[in-house]
Amino acid sequence: MNSAPSQLAHNGAVRAYRKNQIKSVAFLTMLSLILMITVLFALKAGSYETPVNELVKGIFGTSSDSKINLVVRNNRLPRICTAMIAGAGLGLSGCVFQAILRNPLASASTLGVSQGASFGAAAAIILLGLGNHSGIGVPFCAFMGSISVALIILGLSKFRPISPEGIVLSGVAISSMFTGATTLIQYFADEVQLASLVYWTFGDLGSAGWDQVTHMGIVSGFLILYCFAHRWDYNALLSGKETAISLGIHVQRLTLVNMVLCCLTSSIIVANVGLINFIGLVAPHIVRMAIGNNHVYLIPGSALTGAVLLLLSDLCSRSIINPVILPIGAITSFLGGPLFLYLLFKDGNQL
């Protein structure tokens, strides 16, 4: 007697799942198209006006104008790749932080990871006398600063159980301490070091060369592959820690490994491009509101959305007061803050 209703319910669930699959794939396709269009606009933005077809040829060094090849390959293309890779890494890191901590407000900036990386980079630049791009010194110190924040948060959670809201509040307190320590270090800096550090804190996508792009690309690419391989583990965590453990997932090891990988990715990005806020916080929410919490699609969607947001922000920073290039960190804050408030008040039930 009950087989027919059960079969109907099953068929309805299957149709809803297939519908969500189609919607998710369509959304990711749309994000990819938006990213490609934004890349073309970013290629064209600048004081050297050239046709789009010549710019595309300049990517491969086949343009008839050698100046176009030089401008595109040495200036605009590294900047575009930096924006896409950094945005993807920050967006995905925010998605993973939110998954493993089961907190929708978690990100590298709200947890204090970015501030810890800033402190490490400041110590490298001022106390150790390293330049912004002097080998691995600054990125290594930035990583040590960020991982120390993660270890403090994990240590506090082991010492005493902390709610998801408490984790964010702990991150706010820790970030305040590291910000104060960074300010204290600045007090003892000379004019050159202080100018270098202040310029770095503004956020700058133009100073990263192909070596820095390669470093960021390797860590961000590895994070994407690792997270996608563990997409079902993140889905299991949505049902709670106990459910994930019952499914055979080592939650403690998963949390620790992901924290280290996300801190490494965030610190490498922060060390090379400076402080960029809100990308990791907003990008996953945009995707989540569009296609839901399934990490099969949320992981690539967060990376694509982060890349689009940072590339659009960089385009705005170069276009608002041309030829003046505004600090990218200020642009992401101006764009990300209101956008996050809009998401919060429009669909607060999802946060």
Disulfide bonds with the S-S distance in Angstrom:
none
